[in-house]
């Protein structure tokens, strides 16, 4: 196993692997050069281009894992909601009431609309060095529902929250879960070491509501994936969550949990690290700072993680608490990886 796979299995004794959410994106000159010749939809849907974008930061910075370049909203397009980028995502219509459920397609057969992701993953897997891990990803059901209702995850989600009790979320998930499970299975079969379920709206719900309404849906999704692909490691990332949410999340059959930067990583490891690999969680805003300030913040942060017992961090995957911000200097990405390698020299 490579170091990323070892960390997923919580048996990594050497330097913790490092990768960033959105490591292939707008901050990177490699991506910018491709974006001048191709629009975003082409970069996602033409497998050769998605492969090229994905490989760029691995070749340039030396990340220990690559994550498929795509977008989490494509299942909504497959369900018949339309999708354009101008430049952000625009749905053709929104799920404003239960009558809209009749307009939604669903089921495992709709996963065929996402074949371009599997094709890209096969190309990426063949091109990656054996030492480098590979992630696929999908959006979490609650996050996808929030987009379906509101068109965005920013601002007020009152209508989406109302949909938890008026039948819209239940009807939406009846159509989505078989599609999403089939999509995740396709990604595993195409070579992904893990598929990350990205729930960026998770923390917009109070813990009790999240536990009552969202966790059972996630459990159904994970069970459906494991029926198709027994034993595969699922990664679940939740933004703006804390111990109240984690109480419910730790019951999920996920191998790896990703958290944002709102809580110190040693605290997260103390609560969740006995049973799960953990991904995170440096504040991505730090990488916008001048190099000296960034180094002054990262030095004690890495030091605190290094001081943990190696037995405690065998499942730690080093990264950010969310995605790389568009204005991030490439030099700060290099600085982060250089310091990480200095602090965690291989002992295996």
CORFEN-V831680 format. One record per residue. RES is the residue in one letter. SS is DSSP state (hx for helix, st for strand, lp for the rest). PHI is phi in radians with two decimals (NA if undefined). D_LAST is the distance of its C-alpha to the last C-alpha in whole Angstrom. Layout:
res = (RES | RES)
ss = (SS | SS)
phi = (PHI | PHI)
d_last = (D_LAST | D_LAST)
This chain:
res = (X | X | X | X | X | X | X | X | X | X | X | X | X | X | X | X | X | X | X | X | X | X | X | X | X | X | X | X | X | X | X | X | X | X | X | X | X | X | X | X | X | X | X | X | X | X | X | X | X | X | X | X | X | X | X | X | X | X | X | X | X | X | X | X | X | X | X | X | X | X | X | X | X | X | X | X | X | X | X | X | X | X | X | X | X | X | X | X | X | X | X | X | X | X | X | X | X | X | X | X | X | X | X | X | X | X | X | X | X | X | X | X | X | X | X | X | X | X | X | X | X | X | X | X | X | X | X | X | X | X | X | X | X | X | X | X | X | X | X | X | X | X | X | X | X | X | X | X | X | X | X | X | X | X | X | X | X | X | X | X | X | X | X | X | X | X | X | X | X | X | X | X | X | X | X | X | X | X | X | X | X | X | X | X | X | X | X | X | X | X | X | X | X | X | X | X | X | X | X | X | X | X | X | X | X | X | X | X | X | X | X | X | X | X | X | X | X | X | X | X | X | X | X | X | X | X | X | X | X | X | X | X | X | X | X | X | X | X | X | X | X | X | X | X | X | X | X | X | X | X | X | X | X | X | X | X | X | X | X | X | X | X | X | X | X | X | X | X | X | X | X | X | X | X | X | X | X | X | X | X | X | X | X | X | X | X | X | X | X | X | X | X | X | X | X | X | X | X | X | X | X | X | X | X | X | X | X | X | X | X | X | X | X | X | X | X | X | X | X | X | X | X | X | X | X | X | X | X | X | X | X | X | X | X | X | X | X | X | X | X | X | X | X | X | X | X | X | X)
ss = (lp | lp | hx | hx | hx | hx | hx | hx | lp | lp | lp | lp | lp | lp | lp | lp | lp | st | lp | lp | st | lp | lp | lp | lp | lp | lp | lp | hx | hx | hx | hx | hx | hx | hx | lp | lp | lp | lp | hx | hx | hx | hx | hx | hx | lp | hx | hx | hx | hx | hx | hx | hx | hx | hx | hx | hx | hx | hx | hx | hx | lp | lp | lp | st | st | st | lp | lp | lp | lp | lp | lp | hx | hx | hx | hx | hx | lp | lp | lp | lp | lp | st | st | lp | lp | lp | st | st | lp | lp | lp | lp | lp | lp | lp | hx | hx | hx | hx | hx | hx | lp | lp | lp | lp | hx | hx | hx | hx | hx | hx | hx | hx | hx | hx | hx | hx | hx | hx | hx | hx | hx | hx | hx | hx | lp | lp | lp | lp | lp | st | st | st | st | st | st | st | lp | hx | hx | hx | hx | hx | hx | hx | hx | hx | hx | lp | lp | lp | lp | lp | lp | lp | hx | hx | hx | hx | hx | lp | lp | lp | lp | lp | hx | hx | hx | hx | hx | hx | hx | hx | hx | hx | hx | hx | hx | hx | hx | hx | hx | hx | hx | hx | hx | hx | lp | lp | lp | lp | st | st | st | st | st | st | lp | lp | hx | hx | hx | lp | lp | hx | hx | hx | hx | hx | hx | hx | hx | hx | hx | hx | hx | hx | hx | hx | hx | hx | hx | hx | hx | hx | hx | lp | lp | lp | lp | st | st | st | st | st | st | lp | lp | lp | lp | hx | hx | hx | hx | hx | hx | hx | lp | lp | lp | lp | lp | lp | st | st | st | st | lp | lp | lp | lp | lp | hx | hx | hx | hx | hx | hx | hx | hx | lp | lp | lp | lp | st | st | st | st | st | st | lp | hx | hx | hx | hx | hx | lp | lp | hx | hx | hx | hx | hx | hx | hx | hx | hx | hx | hx | hx | hx | hx | hx | hx | lp | lp | lp | lp | lp | lp | lp | lp | lp | st | st | st | st | st | lp | lp | st | lp | lp | lp | lp | lp | lp | hx | hx | hx | hx | hx | hx | hx | hx | hx | hx | hx | hx | hx | hx | lp | lp | lp | lp | lp)
phi = (NA | -1.39 | -1.11 | -1.16 | -1.11 | -1.10 | -1.15 | -1.03 | -1.52 | 0.98 | -2.40 | -1.50 | -1.79 | -1.74 | -1.04 | -1.09 | -1.18 | -2.35 | -2.63 | -2.08 | -1.06 | 1.04 | -1.18 | -1.78 | -3.01 | -1.12 | -1.25 | -1.69 | -1.07 | -1.06 | -1.17 | -1.04 | -1.14 | -1.19 | -1.18 | -1.21 | -1.89 | -2.45 | -1.42 | -1.05 | -1.10 | -1.10 | -1.09 | -1.46 | -1.72 | -1.60 | -0.95 | -1.12 | -1.28 | -1.04 | -1.10 | -1.10 | -1.10 | -1.06 | -1.31 | -0.91 | -1.22 | -1.17 | -1.19 | -1.40 | -1.86 | 1.47 | -1.04 | -1.48 | -2.59 | -1.90 | -2.10 | -0.85 | -1.41 | -2.87 | -2.47 | -1.33 | -1.56 | -1.07 | -1.04 | -1.17 | -1.10 | -1.12 | -1.48 | 1.75 | -1.62 | 1.21 | -2.83 | -2.32 | -2.23 | -2.52 | -1.40 | -1.34 | -1.22 | -2.29 | -1.47 | -1.20 | -2.74 | -2.13 | -1.48 | -1.43 | -2.62 | -1.15 | -1.07 | -1.18 | -1.04 | -1.15 | -1.48 | -1.56 | -1.52 | -2.97 | 1.68 | -1.09 | -1.08 | -1.21 | -1.11 | -1.05 | -1.19 | -1.92 | -1.02 | -1.04 | -1.20 | -1.10 | -1.10 | -1.13 | -1.09 | -1.10 | -1.13 | -1.11 | -1.03 | -1.19 | -1.51 | -1.30 | -1.09 | -1.06 | -1.37 | -1.84 | -1.37 | -2.51 | -2.01 | -1.75 | -2.82 | -2.46 | -1.45 | -1.22 | -0.96 | -1.16 | -1.14 | -1.11 | -1.12 | -1.04 | -1.14 | -1.07 | -1.49 | -1.71 | 1.46 | -2.84 | -1.80 | -1.75 | 1.43 | -1.29 | -1.93 | -1.02 | -1.17 | -1.14 | -1.09 | -1.06 | -1.17 | -1.18 | -2.01 | -1.74 | 1.75 | -1.21 | -1.13 | -1.07 | -1.15 | -1.09 | -1.22 | -1.01 | -1.50 | -1.35 | -1.01 | -1.08 | -1.13 | -1.16 | -1.11 | -1.16 | -1.12 | -1.11 | -1.07 | -1.02 | -1.20 | -1.08 | -1.14 | -1.52 | 2.14 | -1.20 | -1.27 | -2.65 | -1.98 | -1.58 | -1.67 | -1.64 | -2.00 | -1.31 | -1.76 | -0.97 | -1.33 | -1.35 | -1.87 | -1.06 | -0.91 | -1.12 | -1.16 | -1.03 | -1.14 | -1.34 | -1.77 | -1.72 | -1.01 | -1.05 | -1.21 | -1.08 | -1.07 | -1.12 | -1.09 | -1.11 | -1.11 | -1.13 | -1.13 | -1.23 | -1.19 | -1.39 | -2.34 | -0.99 | 1.43 | -1.19 | -1.41 | -1.68 | -1.86 | -2.17 | -1.92 | -2.23 | -1.68 | 1.08 | -1.80 | -2.48 | -0.94 | -1.09 | -1.25 | -1.07 | -0.96 | -1.48 | -1.10 | -1.17 | -1.41 | -1.27 | -1.50 | -1.68 | -1.39 | -2.35 | -2.06 | -1.87 | -2.28 | -1.43 | -1.59 | -1.28 | -2.37 | -1.02 | -1.05 | -1.02 | -1.16 | -1.11 | -1.09 | -1.09 | -1.50 | -2.01 | -1.29 | -1.27 | -2.16 | -2.41 | -1.18 | -2.31 | -1.99 | 2.46 | -2.58 | -1.13 | -1.11 | -1.11 | -1.18 | -1.00 | -1.32 | -1.58 | -1.40 | -0.99 | -0.92 | -1.12 | -1.23 | -1.08 | -1.10 | -1.14 | -1.47 | -1.25 | -1.04 | -1.22 | -1.13 | -1.13 | -1.09 | -1.11 | -1.25 | -1.14 | -1.28 | -1.18 | -1.02 | -0.95 | -1.15 | -1.35 | -1.87 | -1.13 | -1.91 | -1.49 | -1.96 | -1.30 | -3.11 | -1.68 | -1.40 | -2.86 | -1.43 | -1.08 | -1.35 | -1.03 | -1.54 | -1.15 | -1.19 | -1.01 | -1.10 | -1.31 | -1.12 | -1.10 | -1.09 | -1.00 | -1.17 | -1.13 | -1.13 | -1.05 | -1.22 | -1.23 | -1.31 | -2.13 | -1.33 | -1.07 | -2.09 | -2.27)
d_last = (13 | 12 | 10 | 14 | 15 | 12 | 13 | 17 | 16 | 14 | 11 | 9 | 6 | 5 | 8 | 11 | 13 | 17 | 20 | 24 | 27 | 29 | 27 | 29 | 33 | 35 | 34 | 32 | 34 | 33 | 35 | 38 | 39 | 38 | 40 | 43 | 44 | 43 | 44 | 41 | 42 | 42 | 38 | 37 | 40 | 39 | 36 | 36 | 36 | 34 | 31 | 32 | 32 | 28 | 27 | 28 | 26 | 23 | 24 | 25 | 23 | 19 | 19 | 16 | 19 | 23 | 25 | 29 | 31 | 34 | 36 | 36 | 40 | 41 | 41 | 44 | 45 | 45 | 47 | 50 | 50 | 49 | 47 | 48 | 46 | 48 | 46 | 44 | 45 | 48 | 49 | 52 | 53 | 52 | 52 | 55 | 56 | 56 | 58 | 56 | 54 | 56 | 55 | 51 | 50 | 47 | 45 | 43 | 45 | 45 | 41 | 42 | 43 | 39 | 39 | 38 | 35 | 34 | 35 | 33 | 29 | 30 | 30 | 27 | 25 | 27 | 26 | 23 | 20 | 18 | 15 | 17 | 18 | 22 | 24 | 28 | 30 | 33 | 35 | 36 | 39 | 40 | 39 | 41 | 44 | 44 | 44 | 47 | 49 | 49 | 47 | 45 | 42 | 44 | 47 | 49 | 48 | 51 | 52 | 48 | 48 | 52 | 50 | 48 | 52 | 54 | 53 | 51 | 47 | 48 | 50 | 47 | 44 | 46 | 46 | 43 | 41 | 41 | 41 | 38 | 36 | 37 | 36 | 32 | 33 | 34 | 31 | 28 | 30 | 30 | 26 | 25 | 22 | 23 | 27 | 27 | 30 | 32 | 34 | 35 | 38 | 37 | 37 | 41 | 42 | 42 | 40 | 42 | 44 | 40 | 39 | 43 | 43 | 40 | 37 | 40 | 40 | 36 | 36 | 38 | 36 | 33 | 35 | 36 | 33 | 31 | 35 | 34 | 31 | 29 | 26 | 25 | 23 | 26 | 25 | 28 | 28 | 31 | 33 | 35 | 34 | 33 | 33 | 36 | 35 | 31 | 33 | 35 | 32 | 29 | 31 | 31 | 29 | 26 | 23 | 22 | 24 | 25 | 27 | 29 | 29 | 31 | 29 | 27 | 23 | 22 | 26 | 25 | 22 | 24 | 26 | 24 | 21 | 21 | 22 | 21 | 19 | 20 | 21 | 22 | 24 | 25 | 29 | 29 | 32 | 30 | 30 | 33 | 34 | 34 | 31 | 31 | 32 | 29 | 26 | 28 | 28 | 24 | 23 | 24 | 23 | 19 | 19 | 21 | 18 | 15 | 17 | 17 | 15 | 11 | 13 | 16 | 14 | 12 | 15 | 15 | 16 | 17 | 21 | 25 | 27 | 29 | 30 | 30 | 33 | 36 | 36 | 33 | 32 | 30 | 29 | 28 | 25 | 24 | 24 | 22 | 19 | 19 | 19 | 16 | 14 | 15 | 15 | 11 | 9 | 6 | 4 | 0)
